[in-house]
Amino acid sequence: MNEEKIRVLIVEDHTVVRKGLVSLLSTPRFNIEIVGEAGDGVEAITQSGALHPDVILMDLLMPRKGGVEAIPEIKAHAQEARILVLTSFGEDDDIIAAIRAGADGYLKKDCSPDELLYAIRGVHNGHFTLPLEMARKVMALKDEDEKHPLKEPLTSREMDVLRCIAQGLSNQEAAAYLVISSHTIRSHMRNIMQKLNLKNRTQVALYAIEVGLMEE
């Protein structure tokens, strides 16, 4: 059975690196289709809206508009696209800013091809991809003024969904486990993010891990 190819947009300002990623990810065993390339955040915003990629590999430090600035605009026009930050440096503030802006994962450029493939498949399937050490820093460095009390308590079903997210299940997997539709899962996720004052699925997953739902 042939699986549908993952449609990937590569956003990287260094041409040699970008072409290297295109060549690597075009390997047949990866089952990835490169739908476009962008050299900066401005091009990324335009192409993400026109090409509707499944996953966007996003560098952070780029001319005209960097990744952190581009991510919210991409998410506003291509809500289904998953964004995997791929960068050669690991400044905590920049990574945290990207996660808060809506990135779905983070990986360094010195990763192995298999690690990159695993991360792309992971974010495509709805998982968040973040090294545990960075996940802890994201939660530890979360500003106190961003922590608001719940507008209203989570329902029992929303708690069920939150536990699934803590276990790393995708929307489809959570729906199958809870015997409800993926549409209902997405509805619960929107409610959870609103009640917890969180911006994206990655922050929801980190919150669930932080409060110990992974261990239940």
C-alpha positions in Angstrom: 0.0 0.0 0.0 1.4 3.3 -1.0 1.2 6.0 1.6 0.4 9.6 0.5 3.5 11.7 0.3 4.1 14.4 2.8 4.2 17.8 1.1 7.1 19.9 2.4 8.0 23.5 1.9 11.6 24.3 2.7 12.4 27.8 4.1 16.1 28.5 4.3 18.1 31.5 3.2 21.4 29.7 2.4 21.1 28.2 -1.1 23.6 25.4 -0.5 21.8 24.3 2.6 18.4 24.6 1.0 19.4 22.6 -2.0 21.0 20.0 0.2 17.8 19.5 2.1 15.8 19.2 -1.2 18.2 16.5 -2.4 18.1 14.7 0.9 14.3 14.7 1.4 13.7 13.8 -2.3 15.2 10.3 -1.5 12.4 7.8 -2.4 12.5 6.1 0.9 11.5 9.3 2.7 8.2 9.4 0.7 8.3 13.3 0.7 7.3 15.7 -2.0 9.1 19.0 -2.0 6.4 21.5 -3.1 8.4 24.6 -2.9 11.4 26.6 -1.6 11.6 30.0 0.1 14.7 32.1 0.9 13.1 34.2 3.7 10.0 34.7 5.8 8.3 36.9 3.2 8.5 34.3 0.5 7.5 31.6 3.1 4.2 33.4 3.9 3.3 33.8 0.2 4.2 30.2 -0.7 2.6 28.6 2.3 -0.7 30.2 1.3 -0.4 29.2 -2.3 1.1 25.7 -2.0 -0.7 24.4 1.1 2.2 22.3 2.4 1.7 19.6 5.0 5.0 20.5 6.8 7.2 23.6 6.6 10.9 23.3 7.5 11.6 26.8 8.8 15.0 28.4 9.6 14.8 31.2 12.1 17.6 33.7 11.2 16.7 35.0 7.6 16.8 38.3 5.8 13.7 40.6 5.4 11.6 38.6 7.8 12.9 35.9 10.2 11.1 32.7 11.2 9.7 33.9 14.5 8.0 36.9 12.7 6.8 34.7 9.8 5.3 31.8 11.8 2.2 33.6 13.1 1.4 35.0 9.6 1.8 31.5 8.1 -0.4 30.0 10.8 -3.1 32.6 10.0 -3.3 31.7 6.3 -2.2 28.0 6.3 -3.7 26.7 9.6 -3.3 23.0 8.6 0.5 23.4 7.9 2.8 22.1 10.6 6.0 24.1 11.2 9.2 22.4 12.2 12.0 24.8 13.1 15.3 23.6 11.7 18.2 25.8 12.8 22.0 25.7 13.3 21.9 27.5 16.6 20.0 26.8 19.8 19.5 30.1 21.6 16.8 29.4 24.2 15.0 32.7 23.8 14.7 32.2 20.0 13.4 28.7 20.3 10.9 29.6 23.0 9.8 32.6 20.9 9.2 30.3 17.9 7.2 27.8 20.0 5.1 30.6 21.4 4.6 31.9 17.9 3.1 28.6 16.8 6.0 26.3 15.7 5.1 22.6 16.2 8.7 21.4 16.8 12.4 22.2 16.9 15.4 20.3 15.6 19.1 21.3 15.0 20.7 21.1 11.6 23.3 18.7 12.8 20.7 16.0 13.3 20.9 12.8 11.3 18.8 12.2 8.2 16.7 9.6 10.2 16.1 12.1 13.0 14.9 14.7 10.5 12.6 12.2 8.8 11.2 11.1 12.2 10.6 14.7 13.2 8.9 15.6 9.9 6.6 12.5 10.2 6.0 13.3 13.8 4.8 16.9 13.3 2.8 15.8 10.2 1.0 13.2 12.4 0.1 15.9 15.0 2.9 15.2 17.5 5.1 17.9 18.9 8.8 17.4 18.4 11.0 19.0 21.1 14.0 17.7 23.0 13.0 17.0 26.6 15.6 19.5 27.9 14.1 22.2 25.7 10.6 21.3 26.7 11.5 21.8 30.3 13.0 25.1 29.6 10.0 26.3 27.7 7.8 25.6 30.7 10.4 26.8 33.3 11.0 30.1 31.4 7.3 30.8 30.8 6.7 34.3 32.0 4.5 34.5 35.1 2.3 37.2 33.5 1.3 34.7 30.8 -0.2 32.3 33.4 -3.8 33.2 33.8 -6.4 31.2 35.8 -8.8 29.0 33.8 -11.7 30.9 32.4 -13.7 27.8 33.2 -12.7 24.3 34.2 -11.9 21.6 31.6 -14.7 19.1 31.1 -14.0 15.4 31.7 -13.9 14.8 28.0 -11.4 17.7 27.5 -9.3 16.1 30.2 -9.4 12.8 28.3 -8.2 14.6 25.2 -5.5 16.4 27.2 -4.2 13.0 28.5 -4.1 11.7 24.9 -2.0 14.7 23.9 0.4 14.1 26.9 0.9 10.6 25.6 1.9 12.0 22.2 -1.2 10.8 20.3 -2.2 12.6 17.1 -5.7 13.8 16.6 -6.6 10.7 14.6 -5.1 8.4 17.2 -6.9 10.3 20.0 -10.1 10.1 18.1 -9.8 6.3 17.7 -8.8 5.8 21.3 -11.8 7.9 22.6 -14.1 6.6 19.9 -15.1 10.1 18.7 -14.4 11.9 15.4 -11.3 13.9 14.5 -13.6 16.9 14.1 -14.7 16.5 17.7 -11.1 16.2 18.8 -10.2 19.5 17.0 -13.2 21.2 18.7 -12.0 20.0 22.1 -8.5 21.2 21.3 -9.8 24.7 20.5 -11.7 24.8 23.8 -8.7 23.6 25.7 -6.4 26.2 24.2 -8.9 28.9 24.9 -9.4 27.9 28.6 -5.6 27.4 29.2 -4.6 30.6 27.4 -2.3 28.6 25.1 -1.6 29.3 21.5 -0.8 26.0 19.9 -0.8 22.2 20.2 2.9 22.2 21.3 2.1 24.4 24.3 -0.9 22.2 25.2 1.3 19.1 25.1 4.0 20.8 27.3 1.3 21.9 29.7 -0.1 18.4 29.9 3.4 16.9 30.6 4.2 19.6 33.2 1.1 18.9 35.2 1.9 15.2 35.2 -0.8 13.8 32.8 1.8 11.7 31.0 2.4 9.7 34.2 -1.3 8.9 34.8 
